[in-house]
């Protein structure tokens, strides 16, 4: 699999290792996404299928027997994705996994000769009990400010009329390469359960849609990349799906940056924001690049600007929410790990101080035992307890007031008194900042 020459989408090639000659095998028949994957028969080495993931994953079968088995399984599990997990050597018996957007993953034994299906287990038996409360995720698309088509996913709460709903825009991290996918997503389900519609935009720079789409995000932080998110909100408002007065932006890493940028650059669009480990100052973000990332520094400059040039400094200053903090006029919840090696605590401290000193509303959660995202269950539960309370206060969804004592205790420990936050910039960071 590779991009070759002027090909925009990654393509499957066969290479002869002796002659180094390549032969094109296939790319997406619909021309929309990169090559996804393939499965080969371990006995004959022939290709069984190729796959491509746009809105959902589609399979192109090269083996009729496999295709017949797959279609049989699809008929038994309509609306779900089916994966062949493991098999006997002759492929006569399988363990398959079955999953969907609003259903729990399950494993089955499948006999291709008798067509017998035997349930094995589900890794989430407790979730299975409340499966009827899980919401459906729908692929959508809309045009951005420059006409670029933006793929996205929309999830509406169970029982929703689909009209005039409070909306949480959930922005993925990266930004270059990652993307959101159709399927079960615990954060999306959490938000939908609390009564919110959820929009997941695959903005330019997201992976899987070809190199032009991915590279279209270069030097567009806070600009066209942000438009890709903003125009999704406009689309849902125009369709009558979202309540224009009840829109919150939320995300982690780059999604946290987009949250800060949304509040700073389009303050009238959002009622509030939840920033999880998001950078606020692109100068200090680049200043913190570790030594083992040094080979990628030029690539980072290509994404956000070169701080060694005046033009690069100008771009980075314009794109840094910290320097537009005076425009932020909506409530903000900031969540940070003290040991984050990628987006350091300084990114949160700087903007908390700037907001505090201007009398703006900001809540700050800091975990002393977490890094780039929370991993400990008690920390995650405390974070989401605070998040659902925050969202309820600004756009009116449900939240659970009571919580286990260990979670309540941890939340108290992580809640920062913003009057005591301090930040001392490094000499290098001071030098990198452009003059006002």
C-alpha positions as CSV (number, residue, x, y, z in Angstrom):
1,X,0.0,0.0,0.0
2,X,1.4,3.4,-1.0
3,X,0.9,6.8,-2.5
4,X,2.7,6.7,-5.8
5,X,3.5,9.6,-8.1
6,X,0.5,12.0,-8.3
7,X,-2.0,9.6,-6.9
8,X,-4.1,11.4,-4.3
9,X,-5.5,8.3,-2.5
10,X,-3.2,5.5,-1.2
11,X,-3.3,2.6,-3.5
12,X,-2.5,-1.1,-3.4
13,X,0.5,-2.1,-5.5
14,X,2.3,-5.4,-6.1
15,X,6.1,-5.2,-6.1
16,X,8.6,-7.7,-7.5
17,X,11.5,-7.7,-5.0
18,X,13.9,-8.8,-7.7
19,X,13.1,-6.3,-10.4
20,X,11.6,-3.6,-8.1
21,X,8.8,-3.2,-10.7
22,X,5.4,-2.4,-9.3
23,X,2.0,-3.2,-10.7
24,X,-1.1,-1.4,-9.6
25,X,-3.7,-3.8,-8.1
26,X,-6.5,-1.6,-6.8
27,X,-7.6,1.6,-5.2
28,X,-11.0,2.7,-3.9
29,X,-13.6,2.0,-6.6
30,X,-15.6,5.0,-5.4
31,X,-12.5,7.2,-5.4
32,X,-13.2,8.7,-2.0
33,X,-10.8,7.2,0.5
34,X,-7.4,5.6,0.9
35,X,-6.8,2.0,0.5
36,X,-7.9,0.3,3.8
37,X,-6.7,-3.3,4.0
38,X,-6.7,-6.8,2.6
39,X,-6.9,-10.3,3.7
40,X,-5.0,-13.1,2.0
41,X,-5.6,-16.9,2.1
42,X,-2.7,-18.3,4.2
43,X,-2.8,-21.5,2.1
44,X,-3.0,-20.2,-1.4
45,X,-1.7,-16.6,-0.9
46,X,-4.6,-15.3,-3.0
47,X,-6.4,-12.1,-1.9
48,X,-9.7,-12.8,-0.2
49,X,-10.9,-9.3,0.1
50,X,-9.9,-5.6,0.1
51,X,-11.5,-3.0,2.3
52,X,-12.1,0.7,2.4
53,X,-13.5,2.9,5.2
54,X,-15.5,5.9,4.2
55,X,-18.7,6.4,6.2
56,X,-18.4,2.7,7.1
57,X,-16.1,-0.1,6.1
58,X,-16.9,-1.7,2.8
59,X,-15.5,-5.1,1.6
60,X,-14.7,-6.0,-2.0
61,X,-14.6,-9.8,-2.2
62,X,-12.3,-11.7,-4.5
63,X,-13.4,-15.1,-3.2
64,X,-17.0,-16.1,-3.9
65,X,-17.2,-18.6,-1.0
66,X,-16.0,-16.1,1.5
67,X,-18.4,-13.5,0.1
68,X,-21.3,-15.9,0.4
69,X,-20.5,-16.6,4.1
70,X,-20.2,-12.9,4.7
71,X,-23.6,-12.1,3.2
72,X,-25.1,-14.9,5.2
73,X,-23.8,-13.4,8.4
74,X,-25.0,-10.0,7.4
75,X,-28.5,-11.4,7.0
76,X,-28.3,-12.7,10.5
77,X,-27.0,-9.5,12.0
78,X,-28.6,-6.7,9.9
79,X,-27.2,-3.2,10.4
80,X,-24.0,-4.5,12.1
81,X,-20.4,-5.0,11.1
82,X,-19.1,-8.5,11.0
83,X,-15.4,-9.4,11.3
84,X,-13.8,-12.8,10.8
85,X,-11.5,-12.9,13.9
86,X,-9.9,-16.3,13.7
87,X,-10.4,-19.7,12.0
88,X,-9.3,-23.2,11.5
89,X,-6.6,-23.9,9.0
90,X,-9.1,-24.8,6.2
91,X,-11.4,-21.8,7.0
92,X,-14.3,-24.1,7.7
93,X,-14.9,-22.8,11.2
94,X,-14.6,-19.3,12.6
95,X,-14.8,-17.1,15.6
96,X,-16.5,-13.9,14.4
97,X,-17.1,-10.6,16.1
98,X,-20.3,-8.7,15.6
99,X,-20.6,-5.0,16.5
100,X,-22.4,-1.8,15.7
101,X,-22.9,1.8,16.7
102,X,-25.6,1.1,19.3
103,X,-24.9,-2.5,20.2
104,X,-22.4,-4.3,22.3
105,X,-19.6,-6.3,20.6
106,X,-20.3,-10.0,20.7
107,X,-18.4,-13.1,19.7
108,X,-19.8,-16.2,17.9
109,X,-18.7,-19.6,16.7
110,X,-19.6,-20.0,13.0
111,X,-19.5,-23.3,11.0
112,X,-19.4,-22.5,7.3
113,X,-20.7,-26.0,6.3
114,X,-23.7,-26.3,8.6
115,X,-24.2,-22.5,9.0
116,X,-24.4,-23.1,12.8
117,X,-24.0,-20.0,14.9
118,X,-23.2,-20.3,18.6
119,X,-22.9,-17.3,20.9
120,X,-19.6,-17.3,22.9
121,X,-19.4,-14.1,25.0
122,X,-19.6,-10.3,25.1
123,X,-16.7,-8.4,26.7
124,X,-19.2,-5.9,28.1
125,X,-22.0,-7.9,29.7
126,X,-23.2,-5.0,31.9
127,X,-23.5,-2.7,28.9
128,X,-25.5,-5.4,27.1
129,X,-28.2,-5.1,29.8
130,X,-28.9,-1.4,28.8
131,X,-28.3,-1.8,25.0
132,X,-31.8,-0.4,24.3
133,X,-30.6,2.9,25.6
134,X,-27.7,3.3,23.2
135,X,-28.0,5.9,20.4
136,X,-27.5,5.4,16.7
137,X,-24.7,7.1,14.8
138,X,-25.5,8.5,11.3
139,X,-22.9,9.4,8.7
140,X,-23.5,12.9,7.2
141,X,-21.6,15.4,5.1
142,X,-21.7,19.2,4.6
143,X,-19.7,21.9,2.8
144,X,-17.2,24.0,4.6
145,X,-16.6,27.8,4.0
146,X,-14.6,27.1,0.8
147,X,-16.9,24.4,-0.5
148,X,-14.8,21.4,0.6
149,X,-17.0,18.4,1.5
150,X,-16.6,17.5,5.1
151,X,-17.6,13.9,6.2
152,X,-18.9,13.7,9.8
153,X,-21.1,11.6,12.1
154,X,-24.2,12.7,13.9
155,X,-25.6,11.0,17.0
156,X,-29.1,11.9,18.3
157,X,-30.3,10.9,21.8
158,X,-32.6,7.9,22.0
159,X,-36.2,9.2,21.7
160,X,-35.1,12.6,20.3
161,X,-37.3,14.2,17.8
162,X,-34.2,15.3,16.0
163,X,-35.3,19.0,16.2
164,X,-33.8,21.9,18.0
165,X,-31.5,19.7,20.2
166,X,-28.7,20.9,22.4
167,X,-25.5,20.0,20.6
168,X,-22.0,18.9,21.6
169,X,-19.4,19.2,18.9
170,X,-16.8,16.5,19.7
171,X,-13.5,17.2,17.9
172,X,-11.0,14.4,17.5
173,X,-7.3,14.8,18.2
174,X,-4.3,14.6,15.9
175,X,-4.9,16.6,13.9
176,X,-3.0,15.0,10.9
177,X,-3.9,11.4,10.3
178,X,-6.5,10.4,12.9
179,X,-10.2,10.5,12.1
180,X,-13.5,9.5,13.6
181,X,-15.2,6.2,12.6
182,X,-18.7,4.8,12.7
183,X,-19.3,2.5,15.6
184,X,-19.7,2.3,19.3
185,X,-18.1,5.3,21.0
186,X,-18.3,5.5,24.8
187,X,-17.9,9.3,25.0
188,X,-20.5,9.8,22.3
189,X,-22.9,7.5,24.1
190,X,-22.3,9.3,27.4
191,X,-23.2,12.6,25.9
192,X,-26.2,11.3,24.0
193,X,-27.4,9.6,27.2
194,X,-27.3,13.0,28.9
195,X,-29.6,14.4,26.2
196,X,-27.2,16.0,23.7
197,X,-26.9,15.6,19.9
198,X,-23.2,14.9,19.1
199,X,-21.4,16.0,15.9
200,X,-18.0,14.4,15.1
201,X,-16.5,16.3,12.1
202,X,-13.7,14.8,10.1
203,X,-12.2,18.2,9.3
204,X,-9.4,18.7,6.7
205,X,-6.1,17.1,7.9
206,X,-8.1,14.0,9.1
207,X,-6.6,10.8,7.8
208,X,-8.0,8.3,5.3
209,X,-9.4,10.7,2.7
210,X,-6.3,11.2,0.6
211,X,-3.2,13.3,0.9
212,X,-4.8,16.5,-0.6
213,X,-7.5,16.4,2.1
214,X,-4.9,15.7,4.8
215,X,-2.4,18.3,3.7
216,X,-5.2,20.9,3.2
217,X,-4.9,21.5,6.9
218,X,-1.3,22.8,6.7
219,X,-1.1,26.3,8.0
220,X,-4.9,26.3,8.6
221,X,-5.0,25.9,12.4
222,X,-7.7,28.3,13.6
223,X,-8.6,29.1,10.0
224,X,-10.1,26.7,7.4
225,X,-9.7,23.7,9.8
226,X,-11.8,25.6,12.3
227,X,-14.3,26.5,9.5
228,X,-14.8,22.8,8.8
229,X,-16.1,22.5,12.4
230,X,-18.0,25.8,12.5
231,X,-19.8,25.1,9.2
232,X,-20.9,21.8,10.6
233,X,-22.7,23.6,13.4
234,X,-24.2,26.0,10.9
235,X,-25.4,23.1,8.8
236,X,-27.2,21.5,11.8
237,X,-28.7,24.8,12.8
238,X,-30.0,25.4,9.3
239,X,-31.5,21.9,9.2
240,X,-33.3,22.6,12.5
241,X,-31.4,19.8,14.3
242,X,-29.4,22.0,16.7
243,X,-30.5,24.8,18.9
244,X,-28.2,27.7,18.0
245,X,-28.2,28.9,21.7
246,X,-27.2,25.5,23.1
247,X,-24.0,24.5,21.3
248,X,-20.9,23.4,23.2
249,X,-17.5,22.4,21.6
250,X,-15.4,19.7,23.3
251,X,-12.3,17.7,22.5
252,X,-8.9,16.4,23.5
253,X,-5.4,17.2,22.3
254,X,-6.0,19.0,18.9
255,X,-9.7,18.8,19.8
256,X,-8.9,20.7,22.9
257,X,-7.1,23.3,20.7
258,X,-10.1,23.5,18.5
259,X,-12.3,24.1,21.6
260,X,-10.2,27.0,22.6
261,X,-10.0,28.3,19.1
262,X,-13.8,28.0,18.7
263,X,-14.4,30.1,21.8
264,X,-11.7,32.6,20.8
265,X,-12.3,33.0,17.1
266,X,-16.0,32.3,16.8
267,X,-17.3,33.4,20.2
268,X,-20.9,33.8,19.1
269,X,-21.2,30.2,17.9
270,X,-20.7,28.4,21.2
271,X,-22.3,28.5,24.6
272,X,-19.3,26.9,26.3
273,X,-16.3,24.7,25.8
274,X,-14.6,21.7,27.3
275,X,-10.9,21.6,26.6
276,X,-9.1,18.4,27.4
277,X,-5.2,18.6,27.2
278,X,-5.4,21.2,24.4
279,X,-2.6,23.6,23.5
280,X,-3.3,27.3,23.9
281,X,0.0,28.8,22.7
282,X,1.6,27.4,19.6
283,X,5.0,28.9,20.5
284,X,5.2,27.0,23.8
285,X,3.8,23.9,22.1
286,X,6.7,23.8,19.7
287,X,9.1,24.8,22.4
288,X,8.2,21.7,24.3
289,X,8.9,19.3,21.4
290,X,11.0,16.4,22.8
291,X,14.4,15.4,21.4
292,X,13.1,12.2,20.0
293,X,10.6,14.2,17.8
294,X,13.4,16.4,16.4
295,X,13.2,14.7,13.0
296,X,9.6,15.7,12.7
297,X,10.1,19.4,13.6
298,X,10.0,20.5,9.9
299,X,6.7,18.7,9.5
300,X,5.3,20.5,12.6
301,X,6.5,23.8,11.1
302,X,4.7,22.9,7.9
303,X,1.5,22.4,9.9
304,X,1.5,25.5,12.1
305,X,4.2,27.9,10.9
306,X,8.0,28.3,11.3
307,X,8.7,30.4,14.4
308,X,12.2,31.3,13.0
309,X,10.5,33.5,10.4
310,X,8.4,36.6,10.8
311,X,5.6,35.2,8.6
312,X,5.6,32.0,10.7
313,X,5.5,33.9,13.9
314,X,2.5,35.9,12.6
315,X,0.6,32.7,11.6
316,X,1.3,31.1,15.0
317,X,0.3,34.2,16.9
318,X,-3.0,34.5,14.9
319,X,-3.7,30.8,15.5
320,X,-2.9,30.7,19.2
321,X,-6.1,31.1,21.3
322,X,-4.0,32.5,24.2
323,X,-3.4,35.8,22.3
324,X,-7.2,36.2,21.6
325,X,-8.3,35.4,25.1
326,X,-10.0,38.8,25.3
327,X,-12.6,37.5,22.8
328,X,-13.5,34.5,24.9
329,X,-16.7,35.3,26.7
330,X,-18.3,31.9,27.3
331,X,-17.7,29.4,30.2
332,X,-14.8,27.1,29.8
333,X,-13.8,23.9,31.5
334,X,-10.1,23.0,31.2
335,X,-8.9,19.4,31.9
336,X,-5.2,18.7,32.1
337,X,-2.7,16.0,33.1
338,X,0.3,17.3,35.1
339,X,2.6,14.8,33.5
340,X,1.6,15.3,29.9
341,X,4.7,15.1,27.8
342,X,3.1,16.4,24.6
343,X,0.8,19.2,25.7
344,X,2.4,20.3,28.9
345,X,0.6,21.7,31.9
346,X,1.9,25.1,30.9
347,X,-0.6,25.2,28.0
348,X,-3.5,25.0,30.5
349,X,-1.9,27.3,33.1
350,X,-1.2,30.1,30.6
351,X,-4.8,30.4,29.4
352,X,-6.3,29.9,32.9
353,X,-4.2,32.8,34.2
354,X,-5.1,35.0,31.2
355,X,-8.8,34.3,31.6
356,X,-8.7,34.7,35.4
357,X,-6.9,38.1,35.0
358,X,-9.5,39.3,32.7
359,X,-12.3,38.2,35.0
360,X,-13.5,35.5,32.7
361,X,-15.2,32.2,33.8
362,X,-12.9,29.2,33.8
363,X,-13.0,25.9,35.7
364,X,-9.7,24.0,35.9
365,X,-9.3,20.2,36.6
366,X,-5.6,19.0,37.0
367,X,-4.7,15.4,37.7
368,X,-1.2,15.0,39.2
369,X,-1.0,11.4,38.1
370,X,-2.1,11.6,34.5
371,X,-0.5,12.5,31.2
372,X,-1.9,13.1,27.7
373,X,-5.5,12.0,28.5
374,X,-6.8,10.3,31.6
375,X,-6.3,6.5,32.1
376,X,-7.1,5.8,35.8
377,X,-10.8,4.9,36.2
378,X,-11.4,7.1,39.2
379,X,-9.8,10.1,37.5
380,X,-11.9,9.5,34.3
381,X,-15.1,9.2,36.4
382,X,-14.3,12.4,38.2
383,X,-13.6,14.2,35.0
384,X,-16.9,13.1,33.4
385,X,-18.8,13.9,36.6
386,X,-17.5,17.4,36.4
387,X,-18.1,17.6,32.6
388,X,-21.8,16.5,32.8
389,X,-22.4,19.0,35.6
390,X,-20.7,21.8,33.5
391,X,-22.7,20.9,30.4
392,X,-26.0,20.8,32.4
393,X,-25.4,24.2,33.7
394,X,-24.8,25.8,30.3
395,X,-27.1,23.9,27.9
396,X,-29.5,22.0,30.2
397,X,-28.9,18.3,29.8
398,X,-29.1,15.7,32.6
399,X,-26.4,15.0,35.1
400,X,-26.1,12.6,38.0
401,X,-25.6,14.6,41.2
402,X,-24.5,11.8,43.5
403,X,-21.3,9.8,42.9
404,X,-19.2,7.3,44.8
405,X,-17.2,8.9,47.6
406,X,-13.8,7.9,46.1
407,X,-14.8,9.7,42.9
408,X,-16.1,12.8,44.8
409,X,-12.9,12.9,46.8
410,X,-10.7,12.6,43.7
411,X,-12.7,15.4,42.0
412,X,-12.1,17.7,45.0
413,X,-8.4,16.9,44.8
414,X,-8.2,17.6,41.1
415,X,-10.2,20.9,41.2
416,X,-7.8,23.8,41.0
417,X,-8.2,27.1,42.8
418,X,-7.4,29.3,39.8
419,X,-6.4,32.2,42.1
420,X,-3.2,30.2,42.9
421,X,-2.2,29.2,39.4
422,X,1.2,30.6,38.3
423,X,3.3,30.3,35.2
424,X,6.9,31.4,34.4
425,X,7.8,31.3,30.7
426,X,11.1,29.8,29.7
427,X,13.7,32.1,28.1
428,X,13.3,30.3,24.8
429,X,9.6,30.7,24.9
430,X,10.0,34.5,25.6
431,X,12.4,34.8,22.6
432,X,10.1,32.9,20.3
433,X,7.1,35.1,20.9
434,X,6.6,37.8,18.3
435,X,6.5,41.4,19.4
436,X,3.0,42.9,19.9
